[in-house]
Amino acid sequence: STVFAGDFIITPRMRLKCSVTDRHQSFVEEYHITNDVAIHRGQDSMLIRDLDICVNGTLLTSVIGDGIIVATPTGSTAYS
């Protein structure tokens, strides 16, 4: 019973696509994530302002704070 003999099970996993844009909605970068994505203020002591979170192009919420973590069901188990 080996993988080469075809003795295995595939478990599909959800992934996130994270597109980063600047304040002018210009595309900056895109990531495909299996577990989670954390957007944070880094070394800056100021809160993040005007961080818009969109799902499939629809505004979900705007964040003012230290940051946000978005997780897939696979990645969310670490935060339980």
PLY file of the C-alpha trace (Angstrom):
ply
format ascii 1.0
element vertex 80
property float x
property float y
property float z
element edge 79
property int vertex1
property int vertex2
end_header
0.00 0.00 0.00
1.98 2.95 -1.32
1.28 6.23 -3.03
2.91 4.92 -6.20
0.42 2.04 -6.27
-2.46 4.52 -6.06
-3.29 3.76 -2.43
-4.01 7.27 -1.13
-6.86 9.69 -0.43
-6.89 13.30 -1.59
-8.35 15.81 0.84
-9.20 19.07 -0.90
-8.40 22.26 1.03
-9.87 25.72 0.70
-7.44 28.50 -0.24
-7.71 32.26 0.00
-6.72 34.67 -2.74
-5.47 37.92 -1.22
-5.10 40.88 -3.57
-3.30 43.92 -2.20
-4.10 47.33 -3.67
-3.02 50.83 -2.74
-5.33 53.69 -1.78
-5.94 54.42 -5.48
-7.13 50.83 -6.09
-4.00 50.12 -8.14
-3.00 46.45 -8.07
0.12 45.81 -5.98
0.40 42.06 -5.40
-1.64 38.83 -5.19
-1.17 35.84 -2.88
-2.77 32.38 -2.69
-2.96 31.25 0.93
-3.69 27.82 2.44
-3.88 28.69 6.15
-4.29 32.37 6.97
-3.31 35.89 6.06
-2.41 38.52 8.66
-2.42 42.20 7.74
-0.87 44.30 10.48
0.67 47.69 11.14
4.21 46.33 11.48
6.59 48.54 13.48
4.35 51.61 13.16
2.84 52.73 16.48
-0.27 54.19 14.80
-3.45 52.23 14.19
-4.32 51.07 10.69
-7.00 53.35 9.28
-9.21 52.82 6.24
-8.38 49.14 5.68
-11.28 47.95 3.53
-11.99 44.21 3.55
-13.79 43.01 0.41
-15.06 39.53 -0.45
-15.48 38.81 -4.15
-15.37 42.55 -4.86
-18.07 43.44 -2.29
-17.12 45.55 0.74
-17.50 43.43 3.89
-16.13 45.86 6.49
-13.61 48.60 7.14
-11.01 48.12 9.86
-9.42 50.59 12.24
-7.04 48.81 14.60
-3.81 46.84 14.86
-4.73 44.58 11.93
-6.82 41.63 10.90
-6.36 37.87 10.49
-8.43 36.00 7.90
-8.21 32.20 8.07
-9.38 29.21 6.05
-10.96 26.27 7.92
-7.51 24.62 7.81
-5.75 27.62 9.34
-8.49 28.55 11.79
-7.82 25.54 14.04
-4.79 27.35 15.48
-7.06 30.18 16.68
-9.69 27.98 18.33
0 1
1 2
2 3
3 4
4 5
5 6
6 7
7 8
8 9
9 10
10 11
11 12
12 13
13 14
14 15
15 16
16 17
17 18
18 19
19 20
20 21
21 22
22 23
23 24
24 25
25 26
26 27
27 28
28 29
29 30
30 31
31 32
32 33
33 34
34 35
35 36
36 37
37 38
38 39
39 40
40 41
41 42
42 43
43 44
44 45
45 46
46 47
47 48
48 49
49 50
50 51
51 52
52 53
53 54
54 55
55 56
56 57
57 58
58 59
59 60
60 61
61 62
62 63
63 64
64 65
65 66
66 67
67 68
68 69
69 70
70 71
71 72
72 73
73 74
74 75
75 76
76 77
77 78
78 79
